[in-house]
Amino acid sequence: MSASDYSFSTCLALLEDYFSDAEHPRQSTQDAAISQADAYFNLGAFGFDDGKRVGIFQRTEQFSDIVRFLNSFLSLLFPEGTWSSICVSHNVRTLLHTDAGNQPGSTNFSVSLGNFCGGEVWMTPPLNATSPLVPAPPDSSSESFSSSEVPRGELIDTFERGTAFPCEHIHCTRPFSGDRWVLTAYTCRGLSSFTPEHLSYIRSLGFPLPGEKQEPTAQPPMPTEQATQPFARAEPGFFLDVCCGANAPLSEQLRLSGIQCVCVDALGSEPLDLLEDSTYDNILRLAFSGVVRMAHAAPPCKEYSRLKLRPGGPSAIRSPEFLNGFPENTPEQQQRVLTSQKLMYRSVCILRAVFASGGHVSLEQPANSMAWLEPFVQDFLSETQATLSVVAACSVGLDVAKQWLFASSFASLKAMAATCSHQDKHASVIGTRDAQGNFLSQRTAAYPTALAVPYSKLVHPLFEGYCTHDKLELCSLSFALQCIPRKGRSAPPFGAQDGGGIYSTPDWSYGPRYHSDLLRDLRKEWQQWLLEKHIPARLAQHVAEHRESPLFSDSETAWLQQSFKRFSDSHSLSKVVPDLETAFQRWGKERVAVGKVNIVKDIQASFPLREDNSEVRGFSLDVKGAHKTSRVREKDIGLLGMRQQERLLFYKVCPFGATFSSHWFARIGGFFTRCLHLLIWLSHVLLLYVDDLLLFQNSTTLPLSASLTLAFCACFGIPLSWKKLQLGQTITWIGWEINLSSACFSLPESKRTKLYELVSECLRHRQVSRKLLDKLLGLLQWILYGMPTLRPWLSSLYDDMHRPLGTNVSVSPTLWAGIGSHLDEELRFTSPPPSTAVSKGAKLLSARHVDLLTKADLSKVPVSTKRIWMRIADPTSSRRKLCQDSVAVLRFFQHLSSVEWRPRPLRPPALVAMETAADAFGKGNQCGVGGWLKFPSGRMVWFSQLFDVQQFTALGIPVQSDANLDISSYETLAQCFILLAFWKFSGAGRLALKLPALSDNSGAESVCNKLYTSKTPLNLFVRKLCMWSSLSGITLDCSHIAGEKNDDADFLSRWDGNN
């Protein structure tokens, strides 16, 4: 309550904590209207025997804190409601009844929560006259009402939706499965008979008694789809101050403006040592969350100072030539080198994480610090396109010879730059000590107020629109982590594929409301057994030691199999049929379906877990010999023979390499995945890529869920590569290194090295093999899934791969007249001419230096008595020549693969809630673009620009003279203008957002989403879009709009500025 968090997820967590294990109150009589119940509690006032016997339920005082929360929670849902009591029910199924024991004429207020399906409230008379009327559930008859006799009523879904209804209405609960909690507030009889002391106590618990309405003090809890709309409420925006020192001068100035600041320093008010792994992981998690608007780092420059290289200073431990330390360093000196380098590296990594997540960053060191020479610092400067600003100490009131150098992605900080005009007039601090024997240079490290004030003013606009606070203290790291926005229950994006086939989704943190908890009894029995056997602890030790032996013994596996047999015999989950033919006969061929695994390429759409800000960890396993888990029918074994010397061997299982093997393992994988979802059940994300499984979940529940997964594998005899089990915060899965705790992913070093070797091999030769080029492109396509804005630059490489080298072939002049009979309309050979080895499909380029484009050009070739030499492009050739554009692209990727790749955020960018549309026109040699943007505040921005085709050709862009023939290119340019307009008018300068855009051109819509095309000049416009997207952090989500509805943008694209 102190945090004013009245969300549904918080309420559900409190109900589970307070009431799940609470002992049922003893009742003298069993309520005949309740057919099932796990827990049933009444809190507040009661009035039995028509109000003659009144009092307060005995559990009210025991749960006084939770009663206050529930009253506040319900008051926000029902601001006009009044009640004296609250009923908390857990998995209660009520039969047909009325609440006749309540105050006559009073209203009930009810809402349901949890993970369940079904459980709607049936009610008559209906609350909504337009609702369809349905009969009462057949099994809902009670002693007072028969389901066949009551009038028809309506079904009401109360899940996270408050419902108010008169207590005299007949109602019941439909059957449900899962975990269902219900809160119902009501008014008891006999309130007028309560003593003043009782009424005062009830009021103190927050009960809004009739006639004593209370005003709400917070925003009502909304369904997730409403609560998580962008710009619907202020989001936190933090300033992250890394290595800020004991006084944190920058944060001290910013907090006076109401900006929330998080300080990271071992000497700070909250000691946070960046060298501690746990602290570093938490700061990375905050940096990747997107809530940091500006981050600044100023790691100690002591060990990077060039002053140590001068006489009179302390002994140096490194130099520009030996950044990793002098060879003659002592162990203690080398440890200082490593510590300072680690601190600098981690500071830069945090800044890169903030930048990748849409924030701005700045790094400060003395202008002559050797830290600027570190390769990872130079990569940071290049990546952020940093603006460098030198600030002389005398410009901020210090009479010393010193300069600070700020490198920032936020160009506005260049206004701080100031040079010194007092040459050789300042006191030198080199080698000078104070009275205590300390070097004076150390005392100049802290920023003076005259420096902190302008910095604060310059970065303040970055925090406009974000919530501020009135408190004067700095924020703790734990507070900032709690402020990371939670992904709502219905917030996009949604994971679409998990390897379990159609309709099976990976994200079960959404809550399995629409699934029946079929394996509940099995899960409870296995969980208890796993905990008794200490399997989660054994699993952690097993993974840490990389054991090759199975986790379960033979006897334990046998117990699991017997347990499942008992469960299946008692529940009869499925209809067993001997084969598909029998299934076809029973249900019809069109009514039989078998699951198929869809390859999972991405986990970003499923991250993070919904309504949960706790630390996430992962578990991964690999099925051993996956294809061999599928047995082959006896009649098909003869198709799988192989010869070994004189012996004939036949496979009984699907062998690796057979075309049908993956097809059948897909069915096993579908069964595996779908069953595991039901078995784990609790909020999780589960994905299967061929034979590699990834599970991530709240770190507290993951060990037990991972143990459940392994128990399932042992029960069904699924072979595993036990040595490859992974459990922890960092998982390497299908070639990506995924840090679930810090919410980022990166390319492993081995993959980066492989890319460097392939690119270098291609650049080493004038001609490359098609096999090598194909291998390189396959690797690049896979890698660039994590860096999609680089995809357009692959187009020239694909062009080269499909452009075979020309070779010279001669033909007798007597055969030239009939050469056309061997060619199609595109001059491709349909058959080889006589006495030649020309391959079918080869293309005729020229003959006797005459370029040939059509069959009509064949007559232009001069014929003499000499043999005619033809230039032919043979697609079967194994060699390819790289064009200059491809060479430049490969050199870029060679450089990129030679440096460390920064981690990328797992959290997908948020979709902005705004309207945009753009259009383009082309007619003759003129074209134009136009469009508009409507911001959430109602502000409108529009643009209109006309061009001549010659303006593009002058830039080397090969557009056609008729602009209409390149209309998709100009439509893409219009979308670029949308991105630029939003970027320039959003104010923050850099944002990690997805911007909705509308286009009436299908070609532009496609390339703006795929970010790839091989068509020229369209690919050049897509490159420009990707460049601006990379600079701003903004991506487009382009959708189609009918041209007739895009008239405003169409007018702007044609507007000449006069009419």
N, C-alpha and C positions, 0 to 999 in steps of 0.2 A: 504493500500500500504506500510505503514511503517513496517508492519509485513511480507511483501512479501507473503501474502496468496492469491494466484490467483487460488484457487480451484473452481470447478464448483458450489459447495454448497455456497461458499462465494459470487460468482457472482450472483447466483440466489437470495440470501438474499438481496443483494444491489438493484437488479432490483425491487424486491417486495417492499422494503422500499422507493425507490425513485420514482417509476413510477406507482405503483398500484393505488394510490389515486390522482395522478396528473391529472389536468384538460386537456382534449383533446385540442390540438391546433386547432384553427379554420382554416378551409381551404375553399377557395372560390369554389373549385370544388371537387366533390367526385370522388375518384379513382375508375374507373369501374372494375378494376381487383381485388378489395377487396369485398368479399361477407359478411364478418363478422369481427368485430374488437372490442376489449375492450380497447386497447390503441395502438397508432401508432405515434412514434416520430422519427424525423430526427435530427441528431446532426452533427455539423461540417460545411463544405462548401456546397453551392448549386450553380448550374449553369442552369438557365431556358432559354427557347427560344434559344436552340442550343448554350448556353454559352454566350448569349448577356447580360443576366441579372444575375449577380453574387453577392454573399454575404455570410453571415454566418447565419445559422438558429438561431432564437431568443432564443431558449431554451439552446443553447450551453453554454452561459455564466452562466445561472442559474444553470446548472448541470456540471460546469467545473470540479469539483473533480471526479464525477462519470465518466465523459468523459475520464479523464486521466487514471482511473482504467480500463475502457473498452478497451482503446487503448493498454495498457500493457497486458491485458488478451488476446486480439486477436493477438497481436504480438507474444505471446508465442505459440499460436496455429498455426499461419501462419508466421513463422520467415522470409520467403522470400517475403511476401505479401506487397503491397503498396495500400493505399487508402486515400481518403480525407474526407469521411463522414461515419456515422454509422446510421443504421436504427434499432430502438428498437421496436419490435412489441409484443403485448400481445394478445393471442387468436385470431390471424388474420388468416382468411382462404382466400388465394389468388386463383383466377381463372387463366386460361391459359393466359400467357402474356410473353413479353420479357422486359428487362430493357433498352428500347431504349433511355431513357433520360440520361443514363450514358455515360461516355467517350467511344466512339467507340473503340472496341478492348480491353477494360479493363476487369478485372476479379472481380467477386463477391466472398466474403468469408463469409460463413454462418455457424451457429451452433445453435442448439435448446436446451433448458433446461426446467426443470419443471416436474411435475407429470401429465402425459397425456398418452393416447394410440392413435395409429394412427398417423396422421400428417406427414407421409413421403412426401418427395418432389418427384413429378413425373417430368421427364425431357426428352426432345428430342432435338438434337441427344444425345444418351447415352454417359456418360463419360467413361464407361468401356465397351469395345467391347464384352466382354464375359458375360455380365450380361443378364439375361432373359428379353425379351422385352414384355411389357404389354401395352394395350390400355390406353388412358387417362381416368381419372374418368368420368363417364357419366354426372355428374352434374357440370363439370368444364368449360363448355363453357363460353366464354366472347364475348364482342363486336368485338374483333379482331380475335379470333380463335374459331373453333368449335371442340368439343371433338371427333366427328365422322370423322373429316377430317384430323387432324394432324397425322403424322406418329407415330408408336408405340415407346414407350420410356422405360426408366428404373426407378425403384423406389429406392430412396436413403434415408436411415435412418440417419438423421443429429443429433440425440439425443447424446449430449456430444461428438460429432464427427465432427470435422471441415471439411467442404466441399468447395472446390474452383471450380468455373465454369464460363465460358464466359458469359457476360451479354446478348449476342445475342441469347442464347439458350432459347427455349420455355419451360416454367416450370409452375407448380402450386402446391398447397398443397392438399393432400388427406384429407378427413374428419377426425376429431379427437374429442376426449372428454377429459376433464380434464383441467389442467392449463398449457398452452404452451407459453413459451417465446422464441423469436428468435432474435439473433443478426446478422446483415448482414452489412459488411463493403464494400464500393464501392467507385468508383472514379467518381466525377461529371465532367461535361463539363466546359470548360472555365477557367481552373486553370491558364492559361497563362495571363488571363486578371485581375487577382487579384493584388491588390496593395501590395507592400512589407510589409506594416503594417499588412494587413490581413494574408499574408502567414506566417509572424513571429508569429502571434497569434495562428494560426493553428498548427504550429510546437511546440509551447509551451504547447499545449494540448496533445502532443504525437502522432499526426497523422503522419504515415510514408508516406509522399508524394512521388509520382513517382520520381525516380532518387535520393532520399534522404533516403535510407534504413537505419534503425536503428537496432542495435544489441540487442538481448534479454538479459535481466539481471537476469533471474531466470529460473528455470526448467519449461517446459511447463506443463499445467494441463493435467493429463492423466485420461483416464477412470479408474474407481475405481479398477477394477480387476488388473490393472497394477500398480497403485499407492500404493497399500497396500501390495505388496509382501514383505515377510520378507527379511531383509537385503538389500532391494532395496535402502534404504536411511538410514542415521544415525538417530537413535531414541534418545530422551532425556534420560539421566541417571542422576538422582539427588542424592545428599547426603542430608538426612533429619536429622537435628540437633535439637532434642527436649530438651527443658530446657537447652539451651546452655549458658545462662547468657548474660550479657550486652556486653561482648567482643567476644563471640563465637570463642574461640581459635582454635577449630578443623576446623571449616568452614573457618576461616581466612587462615589457611595453605592450605586447599584443593582448595580454589578458586584461589590461586596463580598458581596452576597446570592446570587451565582452567576447573575445575570441577564445575558444577552448584550446588550451595548449597542453601537450604531453611532452615532458622533459625526460631525456634519457642520458644519464651520466652516473657513474659510480659515486660521485661526490654530491649528487643532487639531493633535494628534499626527500625524494623517493629513490633510494640507491638502486640503480639498474645498471648492472655490469654487462656491457655488450659482448664481452668475451665468454659469458656463460651461455651455453647452447639453448637452454630453456627460455632465457630472456630474449635472445636473438630470434628464436622461432616465433615468440609471441609478437615481437615488433614487426617481423615480416608479415605475420598474419594481419596485423593492423594496416600495414603498408599496402598489401594486396587487396584490402577490403573496399577501397574506393572512397573512404570517408576522410582521408587526409588530403586537404586541398593544397597545402604547401608544406614541404619538408626541407629542413636545413641541417647540414652536417658540418661540423668543424672538428675533425679528429685531432688529437694532440700532434703538433708538428715537431715535438722535441727530438725524436730520433730521425726525422727527415730534414732537420735544419742544416743549411750549409754553413752556419756560423761555426759548427764544430770542426769544419775543415780548415778554419783559419787559426793562426797562432793565438794562444791565450785562452781559447775556449776549451770545453770538455772534450775528451777523446771521442773521435768519430768512430762509428761502427759500420758505416756504409758510405758510398760515394755515387755520383751519377753513373760511373762505370760498373759499380758493384752494388746495385740496388738491393740484392738479396743478401748482402753482408760481405765483409772482407774475408778472404780465405783464411787469414790468420786470426780471426775472432776467437775469443775464448768461448766455452760453452755458455757462460752467463751472458756474454755480449751477443752471441747468436740468438739466444732466447729473446733478448730485447728486440732484435731485428724481426723475428717471427711474430712477436706480440704486436709490435707497432704495425707491421704489414697486415696482420689479421684484423686489427681494429680499423685500419683504413679500408680494407677490402669489404668488411661487413657494413661499414658506413655507406660505401658506394652502392653496395647491393640493395640496401634499404632505399636509397634515393632512386635507383633504377626501378624498384618495385612500385614506388609511388608514381613515378613517371609513366610506367606501363599501365597503371590503373587510373590514369586520367588526371593526376595532380601535377603541380609544378614543383621544382626542386632547385636547391642551390647548395654549392659546396664551397667552403672557404679554407684557404691555406695562405701562408705568406707568399708573396709573389715569387720569391726565390726558393721555395720549398722543393725538395727533391721528390715530393709526393706527386707533383704534376708529371713526372717522368714515368710513373708506374704504368704499364700497359693497360691495366683495367681502368685506371683513371682516364687515360687518353681515349679508350673505347667509350667511356661514359660521356666525355665531352663531345665526341663525334655523334653518338646516338641521340643525345638531347639537343644537338646543335646549339651548344651553350653560348650565351653572351658573356664575355669576360669583362669584368669591371675592376679596375685597380683603384683602391681608396688609400690615399696617403694619410698617415697618422696626423699630420699637422692640419689637415682639412677638418678633423673632428676634435681639435683642441689638444692633441698630444704633441709635446715638443721633443719627439724622438725620431730617429731615422728608421722608419718602419712603413711597410706597405702591406695591406690586405688585398688578396685577389679573390673576388667572388665569381664563380662560374655558375650560371643559372639558365634554366630553360625559360624563365620568365623575363622577357626582354626589357620590361619596365625597370628592372633593377639597375640598368645602365645609368640611370639618373644619379646614382650614388657615386659614380666615378669622379675622382678628383686627383689631380697631380700636385706634386710639391714644387713650388717655385723658389724655395729657400735652399739653394744648392750648397751643401757642405756647411750649413748653419745649425743643424740639429745635433744634439748630443748623441753619440754613438753608444749602443748598449752591448757591443760586441766584446765579450770577455770581461765585462764589468760586473762587479759584485756589489751587493748592498752591505749594510753593517752586519747582517746576520750571515753573510757568506754565500747568499743565494745569487744566482745570475739575474741581472736586471731584465734580461730578455724574457724571462718567464713571467714577469709581472705585467708585461705589455700584451699578453695573450688574450685577456678578457676585453670584450668590446666596451668602449665607453658609451655613455648614454647618448652622446651626440651622434654616434653611429647607429645605435639601436632604434632611435626615434625615426629617422628617415626610412630605414628598412621596414619598420612597422607600418608606416603610412603608405609605402609603395605596394606592399603585399595585401593590404587591407581590402581592396576591391575583390580579391579572389574569394572572400568569405561572404560577400553580399548574397542574401537569399538563404543562407544557412543559419540554423538556430544558434543563438548565443546564450550566454548565461550571465547572471549578475554576481556570481560568487567571485571573490578575489583570489581564491586559492587555485593552484594549478591542478589539472586533472591527473588522476592516477592512470597507469596503464590498464589496470583491470577495469576501471570505469570506461575507458575508451573502447576496450574489447566488447563490453556489454552494449555499447552504442552502435555496434556494427548492425546495419539493417538486416532483419531476418527475411528470408525468402518466404512469402506468404503461401498459404495452402493452395491457392489457385493462381499464383503469379507465374507468368511465362518466364523463360521457355520451359517446355516439357520434353523430357527424353522420349524419343519415339521408338527406339529399338534396343533390345537387351539380349538378343540371341535366342529368345524363346519363341520366335515366330510372330505372326500377325496378332495384334491385340494384346501382346505381352509387352509391358513397358518396364523400364529399369527403375523408375523413381517410385518407390513405395514409401517415401516420406510424405507423399501427398495424402496418405492414409487410405488403407484398403476398405473404404466404406462400401464399395460396390463388389466386394468379394466375400464369400462365405468362409469363415474360419474353419475349414474342414479338418485341419491337422492340429487343432488346439489341444486335444487330449494327448496326442503323441508328443507334441512339443513340451508340454508340462512334465510328462514322465521322463523324457530324455534330459530336459534341463536339470531336473532334480538329480538324476543319475550322474550327469556330467559334473555337477558341483560336488556331489559326494565323492566322486573319483578324482577330484582336483584336476580335471582335464584341461581347463583354461590355463592353469599354471604350468601343466606339463607341455601344453602347446607352445607357450612362450619360450620355455627352455629348449624345446625341440627345434624351433625356428632359429634361436640364437646359436645353437651348436651345429646347424645345417646337417642334421642326421638324415641318413638314407633309409633307416628302418621305419616301418609304419608306426603311427601314434598309438593305435589300439592293438592289444594282444588278441590272440585267437579267441580266447574265452570272452573277451569284451565284445568282439565282433559278433560272436554267436548270440550274446545277450541282446544286442541291438537288432539282429535279425528276428529273434524270437519276439521281441517287443513289438516290432512292426507287424509280424504275423498276427499277434493278438489284437492289435489295433485294426488291421484290415479285416480280420474275421468278424469283429464286433461292429464295424461301421459300414461295410459293403460299399466302398466309395465308388466303384466302377462296375460296369457291365462287361464281363469277360466274354470275348468271342474268339474262336480259334484262329481266324484269318480274315483278310480284307474281303474275300469273296462272300463269306458268311455275313459280314457287316453290310455289304452291298445288297444282299438278299433281304436283310432285316430292315434297313433304313432307306434303301435306294442309293444309287451311285452318287447322285447329286447332293446327298445329305451326309456324306462321309468326308471328313477332313483330317489330315495329319499335320502336326506342326512343322514349320520349317524355320531354321535359324537364319536371321538376317545379320549380316556382319555389322558389328558395332564399331564405328569410327570415332566416336566422340563421347566424352563424359561431361563436357561443359554444360550441356543442356540440363543435366541432372544435379548440378552442383550449385549451391550448397544444399544441405538437408533443409527441408521446409520447417519454418517456425522453430528453429533450433540454432542457437549461436554457440553451442558447446564445441569443444575440440573434436575434430573428425579424424579417424584413423582408418587404415585399410588392411585388407586381407586378400591374398592372391594365391591361386593354386593352378597347377598345370596337369591336365589329364595325360597320363603316360600311354603312348601308343594309341591315340584317340581313335583312329580309324579301325583299329583291330578290336574295338569293343563291339563291333557289329558282326554278328555271325551270318554266314551265307547259307541259304537253303541247299539241301543235298543235291537237288537237281541242277543247281547253278555252279557247283564247285568245279565242274569240268571246264568252265570258262576261265579258270584262274590258274592254269598250269604253267610251270616253268621247268626248264631243263638245267640240271647241274651235272655236267659230264655225262654219265650214262643213266642218271636217275631222273625220273619225272616226279616233281613235287607239285601239290595242289593246295591252295590256300583254303582254310575253313572259315576264315574271317576276311573282312574287307582289307586288302593290302593298300599300303600307302602308294599313291601314284595312279591307282585305278580311278577312272572318271566318276564312277558311282560311289566311291568311298565317302567323299565329303557329303554327298547327298544323303546317305543313310546316317552318318554321324550327326548331321543336322537335326534329324528326328530325335536322336538320343539327347543331343544338347538341348532341344526344346523341352523335353520331359524333365531333364535335369534342372533347367532354369526355372520353369514354372513351379515345380515342386518345392524348390528352395525358397522361392518367394513366399509360399504359403507356410513353410516350416519356420522361417525366420520371423515373418509377420511384423515385428516391430519396425519402426521407421528405419528404412535402409535404402541403398541403391545397389543393384546387382546387375552385372553385365557379363556376357560371355562372348568372346571373340574366338571363333573356331574352337580351340581346346584350352584357352586361357580365361580363367574366371577372375573377376574383380568384384569385391564387396567392400563398400565403405559405409561407416555407421558412426554414431556417437561412440567416443573412445571408451566409455565405461561399459557399454553393452557389447562392443565388438568381440572381445575374447569368447564370450559365451556363444554368440552367433556363429563365429568361425568354428567353434567346437561342434555346434549343431551341423554345420555344413560337412565337416569331416566325418561325423557320425553317419550322416546320410550316405556319403560315399562308401564308407566301410560296410554299411548295411546292404547296399546294392552291388558291392564288389567292383566299384569304379576304380580302376588303377590310377594311382597318382605318382607324380615325381616328388617324393617327399622332401628331397633335398632342395627343391625349388620353392617350397612354401615361403611366403612372405607375410609378415604381420608387423605393423608399425605405422609411423607417420609418413614414411617415404616408400613408395612401391614402384618398381620398374615393371611396366605392363605394356605389352606389344610395342616395345621400343621407345617408350616415353618414360621419363622419370617424373613421377607424380608425387608432390609433397602435399598431402591432404591436410596436414596440420596448418601449414602456412598458406594453403589455397593457391598453389602455383604448380606449373609443370615446365619441364625443360628437356632439352635434347641431351642424351647421354654422351659422354666424351667419345665412346667408341663409334657412334653414328657420325659425329662431327668429323672424326678422323677419316672415316670411310668416305665421306663426301669430299673431303680435301684431296684424298688420293685419287678418286675418280675424276675430279675436275682437273687436277694436275696432269693426269695421264692424257686427257683429251687435249689439253693445251700443249702437250709435249710434241705433238705431231701435226703436220700440215693437213693430213687426212686422218680421220678416225673411223673405226669400224662401227657399223650400224649396231652391232650387239652391245658395244661399250656405250654408245650414245643412248640406246634404249634402256640400259641398266641405270645410267645416270639420271635420265628423265623419270624413271620409276621411283628412284630414291628422292629426287627433288619434289615430285608430286606428293609423296608421303610426308616429307618434312614440311612442305609449305602449307600443309593443313593447319599447322600451328602458326604460320606467318602468311596468311592469305593475300596480303597486299603485295607480295612479290610474285604472284602467279602470272601477271601479264607479261613479264619478261621472259617467260618460257616459250613464247610463240615463235621466236626466231629459231630456237633449237628444234622445235617440232617441224618447222618449215625445212630445215636442213636435213632432218631425218627422212622426210618424204621427198627430198629432192636428190635423186641419185646422180652420180657423176656421169658426165657425158663421155662416151667412148667412140672411137672412129672405126667404122666398118665400111669396106669397099664392096661395090657390086658392079657387075659387068654392065656397060652402057646398053647392051642389047636387052637387058632385063628391066631397064628403068621405066620404059613405057607401061609395063604392067605392075609397077610397084604399088599403085593405088589400090589394086585388088587385095593387097595384104594389110591395108590400113583402114581404121574406122574414121569417123568424122573428126575425132580429136587427134588424129595422126598416131594412134597407138596400133602396134602390130597385132593383128588377129592371128597371123600365122607367119612363120619365117620365110623370107624370100628364098628361092632355090640357091643352093650352094653357099648359104650363110648360116651362122649360129646365133642369129638374132632371137632373143627370148620373146615368147608371147607376152604382151603387155608392155613391151618397151616402147618408148615414145621417140618419134623422129623429130629432131630439133632443127637440123639444117642439112643442106647438101651443097657441096662446092661453095661454102661460105655464104650461101643464101638462106636467110632465116625463113623457116616454114611455120605458118600458123594454121592454115587450112589446106584442104586437098587442092583447091584452086591454085595454091602457090607452087605446086609440083611442076607446073608448066614453065615457071620462071627459071628453073635450073637448066643451065646450058649443057647440051649433050655433045660429046666428041668421041673420038676413038679411044680415049683414055678411060680408065676405070673411074667410077664416080664414088667419091668418099662421102659417107653420111655420118652426121653427128647424132648419136643415139643415147638416150638416157635409159639405162637398164635397171628396173626396180629390184631385180634379184642381186644386184651388186652389193657386196659386203662393205664397201667403203663409202664414206660421206665426207664432203668438204664443208668446213664451217665458214659462214659469212662473217663480215666484220662485226655486225651487231651481235652475233652469237659469241664471238671471241670476247667482246666487251662484257657480255653477260656472265660468261664463265670466269673472267678475271674478277668480277664483282663477287661471285660465289666463292671463288678461291680465297679472296680476302675475308669474306664473312666466315668461312669455315676455319680460318687460321686463328680466329680470336674466340674467346669464350662467349657463348650465347646466353643472354640473360634469361632468367625464368619468366614465364608469361602467366598472367592471372587466370585461375580457373573460373572465377566468377564471370559470367557473361555480362556484357555492358547492358545497362538498363535502357528500356525503350522509352523515348521521350513522348509524353502525351501532348502532341501538337499536330497541326494540319499543315501540309505542304503540297504543292503541285507545280510542275514545270512542263514546258512544251518548247518545241522548236519548229521552224519552217524552213524550207529550201525551195527556191524558185530561180531558175537561171543561174547567174553567178552571185546571187545574194542569199543570205541566210540570216537567221536571228534566233535568239533564245529569250525566254521570259518565264517568270514564275512568281510565286508568292509564298509566304510563310505566316502562319498565325500562331503566335506564342500563347501559352496558357493564360497569361495575363490579359489577353485580348489584343495585344499589340500586333500590328500588321507590318510586314516588310515585303517589298516587291522589287523586282529587277527587270530590266528590259535592255537588250543590246543587239544591234544589227552588225553584220560582218559582210565583207566581200570575200569570195573564194580566194582571191589573190593574197589576202592577208595570211591565209593558212599555207599556201604554196610557198610564200616567201620565207616561212619558218621551216621549210623542208618537209611539210606534211603532204603526202601525195593524195590530196582530195581531187575529185573530178570536177570538171568545169560546170557541170549541171549539179547544183547543190542538192537537189532532190534525190540524186542517186546515192548520196552519203547521209541520208536523213537520220539513220541510227546513230551515226557519229555525233551529229549536232544535238540529238536528243540526249545522248550521254553527257555532252558538254553542259546542257541545261541542268542535269542532275548535279554536275560539279558545282554549278552556281548555287544550287540549293545548299549544298554542304558548306560552301564558302560563306554564304549569307548567314547561315546559322552560327557558324564559327565566329565570324566577326561581330555579330550582334549579341552573342550569348554573354559576353563580358569576361568570362573566366580565362579565355585564351586557350585552354586545353581541357578536354572533357572525354571521359570514356563512356560514350553514349551511343545508342543506336537510334538513328533518325528516320522516322517514317517518310517515305517519298512516293509520289504518284506520277506515273508516266503513261501516255497513251500509245507508246511504241514498244512492241514486244521485244525487239532486239535490244533496246536500251535497258528495259526491265531485266532481261536475262543477264546481260554482262555486268550490270550494277550489283547483282546478287552473287553471280559466279566469280566475278573479277577475273574472267579469262575469256579470250577469243583469239583465234589465229588469223582473223580477217583484218586486212589492212585497208584503210587507216583506222578502223574502229579500235584496234588494239592500242594505238597511240593515245587515243582519248581515255581509254580505260587505265592506261599507265598514269596519266595525269590525275585521274580520280583517286587511284591508289596512293599516289604521292601525297595528295592533300589529306587523305584519310589517315595516313601514317603520321603526318605532322600534327594533325589536330586531335587524333584519338577517336574521331567520330566515324562510324560506319553507317551505310545506308541500308534500309530495309525497303526495297522498292516493290511496289504493287501496281497493278494495272488499273487504269481509269478509262472509261469510254471517251473517245474523242469529243463526242457531243456534250459531255459533261465537264470537259476541261476547257471551256470557252474563255475563262478569265486568263489562264496562262497562255492560251492560243493568241488572244488579243495582244498581250504584252510582248509575245515573241515577234509580232508583226508591227508593233507600234513604232512610228517614225519620230515620235517626240513632239508632234505638232497637233494632231487631232485629239 
